[in-house]
Amino acid sequence: MNGDKRCTDAQLRRVVYVADSGIHGTGLFASREIAAGEYIGTFHGPPATRDGMYVLWVFDEDDPRQPVGRSGRNLLRYINHESPGNAAFDGFDLYACCVIGCDQEITIDYASGP
């Protein structure tokens, strides 16, 4: 990655789109083939102080006992659960775990973590 983050919906639409999901409600889909290990985008939104819909919790490397949450405000908030998922978060950055085909739903394993 060249240091640029995909945070806005306009930037993310180059790689993903939102549509009805066979898994649950609305899902996140690849608008083109995504290579294994490729950066997809960054989960963006204000800090979260409690759990709720579209909240992503990650663990601070400096204090793995203290989760940090964001309330999703971009397209990545529509990512659904599947085990195993075909993508995973590294902090708030989302990466493909394998090749994700065009029009394939992008999923993460909600239970994975430290």
N, C-alpha and C positions, 0 to 999 in steps of 0.2 A: 504494500500500500504506500502511496506517495505522501501520506500525512494528512490528506484531505479526509474529512469525515462526512458521511452521508447522514444528515440529520433531518433535513426538511423533506416533506412529502414529494416535492418536485424533484429533488435529488434521488430519493429512493425509487421513484417511478421509473427510473432508467433500468432498474434491476428487479423490482417487485411490483405487484398490484394486489388489490383486495377483491375478493369475490366470495360467493357462497361456498361453504366448506362441507364436505361429506363427513368431516370429523365432528364439527360443532359450529353452528351459526356462521360467522364470517371468518375467513381464513386469509393467510398471506401466501401468495403464489409467485413463482419465478416468472418474470416477463421475458427471460432469455436463459440459456443454459448457464449455470453457475458452477465453476470449477471447485473441486475439493480444496479446502483451505482458503478459498477466496473470501475476502471481506465483503459482507452484504450491506451493513449499515450500523448505525448507532441508535440505541433506544434512547429517545430524548423526551424530557419532560421535567417538571419541577420535583424537588425532593418530596418523598412520601414519608409520613409519620405513622401511618397505619396501613394495614393490608386492605386491598380492595380490588375491584376489577381493573385490569390494565396496569397493575403495579408489578414491577420487576424488582426483586431483592437480589443483591449481590453481596459478596463478603469482601471487606476491606483487607488487603494483603497485610497491612500493619496490625490489624486486630481482627482475626478471623472469627472471633466470637460476636462481632458487632456488624450485623447486616446493614447495608445502605440501600434505600429504596428510591425508585423514581416512578412517578405516575405518568404512564405513557401518553404522549400527545402526538406521536407520528404514526405512520403506517405499521411499524413493527409491533404496535400494541395488539394487532390482530393475530399474532402467531399462536398457533394451537399446540396442544400436547400430543405427542406420540412417543412410544418407547419401542425401539430407540428413535430418537429424532434424527433428522438429516442436517441439523444445524445446532450450534451451541454458542452461548455467550461467553466471552472473555471480558469480564467486567461488564460494561454496557455495550460492547462491540459484538456484533453477530457475525459468525463465520460459518461457512458450509463445512460439514463433516465429511461429505462425499459429493460426487457430482449430483447436482439437482437439475433435472431436465426442465425445459421450457414448459410452463403451465403446470408444473408439479407443485403441490402444496409444500411450503416450508414449515417444518415443525421442530420443536425442541422437547426434550424430556424434562418436564417441570420438576421431577424428583432429583435430577442430577445436581450435584454440588459438592462442596467440601465434606 
